[in-house]
Amino acid sequence: MFVSGYTLLAQTIVITGTVTSAVAGEGAIPGVAVSVKGTTVAAIIDVNGKYFIAVPNNAATLLFSYIGMKSLEVVISGRSAIDAVLESDLIGLKARYTMRLSLKTPNYTDVIAFANQSFSSSAEQAQFNYNGSTSISPFEAIFTDRNYFGASQSLHNKLVDRSDPRDAKFFKAHPKSGSTDIVFAPNGNPTMVQDQYSISAISSITAPTYLLSYHEIQFLKAEAYARSGSLANADTSLRKAVTAAFGKVNIGLSSASALTYFNTQVRPKFTANPLSEIMNQKYLGFFEEESVEAYNDYRRLKAMGNNVIILANPKNASQFPLRFTYGAADVTTNKNVYDAYGDGTYVYTENVWWAGGTR
């Protein structure tokens, strides 16, 4: 037993250290996973950012990983004390937030600076993945559970107007319609019947949901450059954004097809009206998984007087929701909510604070 224990100790190295954030003011990071790359040897960092791990004496690299931070690999080189500094993987959220405030405090230089510190490719983007069994895409779940989606006529028209190859990717016949024909729902006055209109073809139980995508980062840069008058840089960022959006896992169009599309369809429209084409391409690229951010963009543009994305629903003139609402039960049964917000129709008249509203 003594010999075996001695042999075990001789074959391992105990490494200790502290892990901190590169973001100013954040300090130590608790809960970071530290492991020996390529092995199952691992430990968890404590609440003070400190760790203790026994590694094989031939171990070459420590891997530090944490949600929201860039993974870091550090060569061991026989050291017994290794501190690590992790960089934020979501600094791009600052680019998004800064752009969101454009009506109140425009700062496109900061948008570009934050975006430049974010993802350098789609491989780095922040997304929720689903295994199709214990976890499934929420969009697919809603379709399966509620069955009230319909393919948008106006979205289809935007794609056709650009000879966009994604038009053949986005839609499919409803599986219960008894037909292979694509039937689009007219915006604003669809027939209220299930199983009639075509549905999204990119929904699947494993389709990812994006917290922050690489193509969004490039779209943010394109808009910031365009608003700053740097059109050559805007063109470059827009091309990268479109290429990344074409390459999404449930779209699967090649970089070559994206480049052809960009040169023949996107660039002429960009030349005619840079901001309009950037935002319309972002709108198309955000179809389904990033629809909340598309909604936020539309509200921001509307408040800024940049009506470059045309939505065909005729009810939008008086019934476009300018903000998320309380549920119907809240405004009808909760007196405090009713006193503050009335019957809920305020959503059609009151902008959110970042779009010029007061609350």
C-alpha positions as CSV (number, residue, x, y, z in Angstrom):
1,M,0.0,0.0,0.0
2,F,2.8,2.4,0.9
3,V,4.6,1.7,-2.4
4,S,1.3,2.1,-4.4
5,G,0.6,5.4,-2.7
6,Y,4.1,6.7,-3.3
7,T,3.8,5.6,-7.0
8,L,0.5,7.4,-7.4
9,L,1.9,10.6,-5.9
10,A,5.0,10.4,-8.1
11,Q,2.8,10.2,-11.1
12,T,0.7,13.3,-10.4
13,I,1.3,17.0,-10.0
14,V,-1.0,19.1,-7.8
15,I,-1.7,22.5,-9.5
16,T,-3.4,25.4,-7.7
17,G,-4.4,28.8,-8.9
18,T,-7.0,31.5,-9.1
19,V,-9.3,32.4,-12.1
20,T,-10.4,35.9,-12.7
21,S,-12.3,37.9,-15.3
22,A,-10.6,40.2,-17.8
23,V,-13.7,42.4,-17.5
24,A,-12.9,45.4,-15.3
25,G,-14.4,45.1,-11.8
26,E,-15.6,41.5,-12.1
27,G,-12.7,39.9,-10.2
28,A,-12.6,36.2,-9.4
29,I,-15.0,33.8,-11.2
30,P,-16.6,31.0,-9.1
31,G,-17.8,27.8,-10.7
32,V,-15.3,27.7,-13.6
33,A,-14.6,24.1,-14.9
34,V,-10.9,23.3,-15.1
35,S,-9.7,20.1,-16.7
36,V,-6.8,18.4,-18.3
37,K,-7.3,18.7,-22.0
38,G,-8.1,15.3,-23.6
39,T,-8.8,13.5,-20.4
40,T,-11.6,13.2,-17.8
41,V,-9.5,14.7,-15.0
42,A,-11.4,17.8,-13.9
43,A,-12.2,20.1,-10.9
44,I,-14.6,22.9,-10.2
45,I,-13.3,26.3,-9.0
46,D,-14.6,27.4,-5.6
47,V,-16.7,30.5,-4.7
48,N,-13.5,32.5,-4.4
49,G,-12.2,31.6,-7.8
50,K,-9.6,29.2,-6.5
51,Y,-8.9,25.7,-7.7
52,F,-7.0,22.6,-6.8
53,I,-6.4,19.8,-9.3
54,A,-4.2,16.7,-9.3
55,V,-3.0,16.0,-12.9
56,P,-0.9,13.3,-14.4
57,N,2.8,14.3,-14.6
58,N,2.7,14.0,-18.3
59,A,-0.3,16.3,-18.7
60,A,0.3,19.0,-21.2
61,T,-2.6,21.5,-21.1
62,L,-5.2,22.8,-18.7
63,L,-8.6,23.9,-20.1
64,F,-10.7,26.5,-18.3
65,S,-14.3,26.9,-19.4
66,Y,-17.3,28.8,-18.2
67,I,-20.6,29.9,-19.8
68,G,-20.3,33.4,-21.1
69,M,-16.5,33.4,-21.1
70,K,-14.1,32.3,-23.8
71,S,-12.5,29.0,-23.1
72,L,-8.8,29.2,-22.3
73,E,-6.0,26.6,-22.8
74,V,-2.8,27.0,-20.7
75,V,0.3,24.9,-21.2
76,I,1.4,23.3,-17.9
77,S,5.1,23.1,-18.5
78,G,5.7,21.4,-15.1
79,R,4.2,24.3,-13.1
80,S,2.4,23.8,-9.9
81,A,0.8,27.3,-9.7
82,I,-1.2,28.6,-12.7
83,D,-3.5,31.6,-12.6
84,A,-5.9,32.2,-15.5
85,V,-7.7,35.3,-16.8
86,L,-10.9,34.6,-18.9
87,E,-12.2,37.0,-21.4
88,S,-15.9,37.6,-21.9
89,D,-17.5,35.7,-24.7
90,L,-20.6,37.9,-24.7
91,I,-19.1,41.3,-25.0
92,G,-21.1,41.4,-28.2
93,L,-24.2,41.9,-26.0
94,K,-22.8,45.4,-25.2
95,A,-22.7,46.0,-29.0
96,R,-26.4,45.0,-29.2
97,Y,-27.4,47.1,-26.1
98,T,-25.4,50.1,-27.3
99,M,-27.2,50.0,-30.7
100,R,-30.5,49.6,-28.9
101,L,-30.0,53.0,-27.3
102,S,-29.3,54.7,-30.7
103,L,-32.4,56.9,-30.4
104,K,-31.4,58.3,-27.0
105,T,-27.6,58.1,-27.1
106,P,-26.1,57.1,-30.4
107,N,-22.6,55.8,-30.1
108,Y,-21.6,53.8,-33.2
109,T,-17.9,53.9,-32.4
110,D,-18.6,51.8,-29.3
111,V,-20.9,49.4,-31.2
112,I,-18.0,48.7,-33.5
113,A,-15.5,48.4,-30.7
114,F,-17.6,46.0,-28.7
115,A,-18.4,44.0,-31.8
116,N,-14.7,43.7,-32.7
117,Q,-14.1,42.1,-29.3
118,S,-16.8,39.5,-29.9
119,F,-17.0,36.3,-32.0
120,S,-14.6,35.9,-34.8
121,S,-16.6,33.1,-36.5
122,S,-19.9,31.2,-36.2
123,A,-18.0,28.5,-34.3
124,E,-17.8,30.8,-31.3
125,Q,-21.3,32.1,-31.2
126,A,-23.6,31.7,-28.1
127,Q,-26.4,29.3,-28.9
128,F,-28.6,26.8,-27.1
129,N,-28.3,23.3,-28.6
130,Y,-31.0,20.6,-28.3
131,N,-30.4,16.8,-28.4
132,G,-33.9,16.1,-29.7
133,S,-34.9,13.8,-26.8
134,T,-34.5,15.4,-23.3
135,S,-34.4,18.9,-24.9
136,I,-36.1,20.1,-28.1
137,S,-36.3,23.4,-30.0
138,P,-39.0,25.7,-28.5
139,F,-40.2,26.7,-31.9
140,E,-40.8,23.1,-32.9
141,A,-42.5,22.5,-29.6
142,I,-44.9,25.4,-30.1
143,F,-45.8,24.2,-33.5
144,T,-46.4,20.7,-32.3
145,D,-48.3,21.8,-29.2
146,R,-50.4,24.7,-30.7
147,N,-50.4,24.3,-34.5
148,Y,-51.1,27.9,-35.3
149,F,-48.2,29.0,-37.3
150,G,-48.5,30.1,-40.9
151,A,-45.9,31.0,-43.6
152,S,-45.9,34.7,-44.1
153,Q,-46.8,36.1,-47.5
154,S,-44.9,39.3,-46.9
155,L,-41.7,37.5,-45.9
156,H,-42.0,35.3,-49.0
157,N,-42.4,38.5,-51.1
158,K,-39.2,40.0,-49.7
159,L,-37.3,36.8,-50.6
160,V,-38.8,36.7,-54.1
161,D,-37.9,40.4,-54.6
162,R,-34.3,39.5,-54.1
163,S,-34.3,36.1,-55.9
164,D,-33.2,34.8,-52.5
165,P,-32.4,31.1,-52.4
166,R,-33.6,30.9,-48.8
167,D,-37.1,31.1,-50.2
168,A,-36.8,27.4,-51.1
169,K,-35.4,26.7,-47.6
170,F,-37.8,28.6,-45.3
171,F,-41.2,27.0,-46.1
172,K,-42.9,23.7,-46.6
173,A,-46.5,22.5,-47.0
174,H,-48.3,21.7,-43.8
175,P,-47.9,18.0,-43.1
176,K,-51.7,17.6,-42.6
177,S,-52.8,19.7,-45.6
178,G,-52.9,16.8,-48.0
179,S,-50.9,18.8,-50.5
180,T,-47.4,19.6,-51.4
181,D,-48.3,23.1,-52.5
182,I,-46.9,26.1,-50.5
183,V,-49.8,28.2,-49.3
184,F,-48.9,31.5,-47.7
185,A,-51.0,33.2,-45.0
186,P,-52.1,36.7,-46.1
187,N,-50.8,39.2,-43.6
188,G,-53.6,40.6,-41.3
189,N,-56.6,38.6,-42.6
190,P,-55.8,34.9,-42.7
191,T,-58.5,32.3,-42.6
192,M,-58.7,31.0,-39.0
193,V,-58.3,27.3,-39.7
194,Q,-55.6,24.9,-38.8
195,D,-53.6,22.7,-41.2
196,Q,-54.2,25.0,-44.2
197,Y,-51.2,27.3,-44.4
198,S,-47.6,26.2,-45.0
199,I,-45.2,26.3,-42.2
200,S,-41.5,26.8,-41.5
201,A,-39.2,24.3,-43.0
202,I,-36.3,25.2,-40.8
203,S,-38.0,24.2,-37.6
204,S,-36.8,20.9,-36.2
205,I,-36.4,19.4,-32.7
206,T,-32.7,20.0,-32.8
207,A,-32.6,23.5,-34.4
208,P,-30.5,25.8,-32.1
209,T,-31.7,29.0,-30.5
210,Y,-29.3,31.8,-30.6
211,L,-28.5,33.9,-27.6
212,L,-26.0,35.9,-29.7
213,S,-24.9,34.9,-33.2
214,Y,-21.9,35.8,-35.2
215,H,-24.1,37.0,-38.0
216,E,-25.8,39.4,-35.6
217,I,-22.4,40.8,-34.6
218,Q,-21.6,41.5,-38.3
219,F,-25.0,43.0,-38.9
220,L,-24.5,45.4,-36.0
221,K,-21.1,46.4,-37.4
222,A,-22.6,46.9,-40.8
223,E,-25.3,49.2,-39.4
224,A,-22.9,51.1,-37.3
225,Y,-20.5,51.6,-40.2
226,A,-23.3,52.8,-42.5
227,R,-24.6,55.3,-39.9
228,S,-21.0,56.6,-39.5
229,G,-20.6,57.0,-43.3
230,S,-18.0,54.2,-43.7
231,L,-19.7,52.4,-46.5
232,A,-16.8,50.2,-47.6
233,N,-16.6,48.7,-44.1
234,A,-20.3,48.4,-44.0
235,D,-20.2,46.4,-47.2
236,T,-17.6,44.0,-45.9
237,S,-19.5,43.4,-42.6
238,L,-22.8,42.9,-44.5
239,R,-21.2,40.3,-46.7
240,K,-19.9,38.4,-43.7
241,A,-23.3,38.6,-42.0
242,V,-25.1,37.3,-45.1
243,T,-22.6,34.5,-45.6
244,A,-22.9,33.4,-41.9
245,A,-26.7,33.6,-42.1
246,F,-26.7,31.4,-45.2
247,G,-24.5,28.9,-43.4
248,K,-26.8,28.4,-40.4
249,V,-27.1,24.7,-39.6
250,N,-30.8,24.5,-40.6
251,I,-30.2,26.6,-43.8
252,G,-27.0,24.9,-45.1
253,L,-26.3,27.2,-48.1
254,S,-22.7,27.5,-49.2
255,S,-20.4,30.4,-48.9
256,A,-20.1,30.4,-52.7
257,S,-23.9,30.8,-53.1
258,A,-23.9,33.5,-50.5
259,L,-21.3,35.4,-52.4
260,T,-23.1,35.1,-55.7
261,Y,-26.3,36.3,-54.0
262,F,-24.5,39.2,-52.3
263,N,-22.9,40.4,-55.5
264,T,-26.0,40.1,-57.7
265,Q,-28.8,40.9,-55.4
266,V,-27.7,42.5,-52.1
267,R,-25.0,44.9,-53.2
268,P,-27.1,46.8,-55.8
269,K,-29.8,47.4,-53.1
270,F,-27.1,48.3,-50.6
271,T,-25.6,50.8,-53.0
272,A,-29.0,52.4,-53.5
273,N,-29.9,52.5,-49.8
274,P,-27.3,51.1,-47.4
275,L,-29.3,51.2,-44.2
276,S,-32.4,49.7,-45.8
277,E,-30.7,46.7,-47.2
278,I,-28.6,46.1,-44.1
279,M,-31.7,46.0,-42.0
280,N,-33.8,44.0,-44.4
281,Q,-31.0,41.4,-44.7
282,K,-30.8,41.2,-40.9
283,Y,-34.6,40.8,-40.8
284,L,-34.4,37.9,-43.3
285,G,-31.4,36.3,-41.5
286,F,-33.2,36.4,-38.2
287,F,-36.2,34.4,-39.4
288,E,-37.5,32.2,-36.6
289,E,-34.8,31.7,-34.0
290,E,-33.9,35.3,-33.6
291,S,-37.4,36.8,-34.1
292,V,-37.4,38.6,-30.7
293,E,-34.4,40.7,-31.8
294,A,-36.0,41.3,-35.2
295,Y,-39.0,42.7,-33.3
296,N,-36.7,44.9,-31.2
297,D,-34.9,46.2,-34.3
298,Y,-38.2,47.1,-36.0
299,R,-39.3,49.0,-32.9
300,R,-36.0,50.9,-32.7
301,L,-36.0,51.8,-36.4
302,K,-39.6,52.9,-36.2
303,A,-38.8,55.2,-33.3
304,M,-35.8,56.6,-35.1
305,G,-37.9,57.4,-38.2
306,N,-36.1,54.8,-40.3
307,N,-39.1,52.9,-41.8
308,V,-37.0,50.7,-44.0
309,I,-38.6,47.3,-43.1
310,I,-42.1,47.2,-44.6
311,L,-44.5,44.9,-42.8
312,A,-47.6,44.2,-44.8
313,N,-50.2,43.6,-42.1
314,P,-52.8,46.4,-42.6
315,K,-53.6,46.3,-38.8
316,N,-50.2,47.6,-38.0
317,A,-51.4,51.2,-38.6
318,S,-53.4,51.1,-35.3
319,Q,-52.6,47.8,-33.7
320,F,-48.9,47.2,-33.9
321,P,-47.6,46.1,-30.4
322,L,-45.0,48.7,-29.4
323,R,-44.1,46.7,-26.3
324,F,-44.7,43.4,-24.6
325,T,-47.9,43.3,-22.7
326,Y,-49.2,41.8,-19.5
327,G,-51.5,38.8,-20.0
328,A,-55.2,39.4,-20.3
329,A,-55.9,37.9,-16.9
330,D,-53.4,40.4,-15.3
331,V,-55.1,43.5,-16.7
332,T,-58.6,42.3,-16.0
333,T,-58.3,40.8,-12.5
334,N,-55.3,42.5,-10.9
335,K,-56.5,46.0,-9.8
336,N,-52.9,47.3,-9.3
337,V,-51.9,46.3,-12.9
338,Y,-55.2,47.7,-14.2
339,D,-54.7,51.0,-12.4
340,A,-51.3,51.3,-13.9
341,Y,-51.9,50.1,-17.4
342,G,-55.6,50.1,-18.1
343,D,-57.1,47.4,-20.3
344,G,-53.9,46.6,-22.1
345,T,-54.4,48.7,-25.2
346,Y,-51.5,50.9,-24.1
347,V,-49.2,48.5,-26.0
348,Y,-50.5,50.1,-29.2
349,T,-49.7,53.7,-28.1
350,E,-46.8,53.7,-25.7
351,N,-43.2,53.1,-26.8
352,V,-40.8,51.4,-24.5
353,W,-38.3,53.7,-22.8
354,W,-35.4,53.1,-25.3
355,A,-37.8,53.9,-28.2
356,G,-38.9,57.2,-26.8
357,G,-41.4,56.1,-24.2
358,T,-41.4,57.0,-20.5
359,R,-41.6,53.5,-19.0
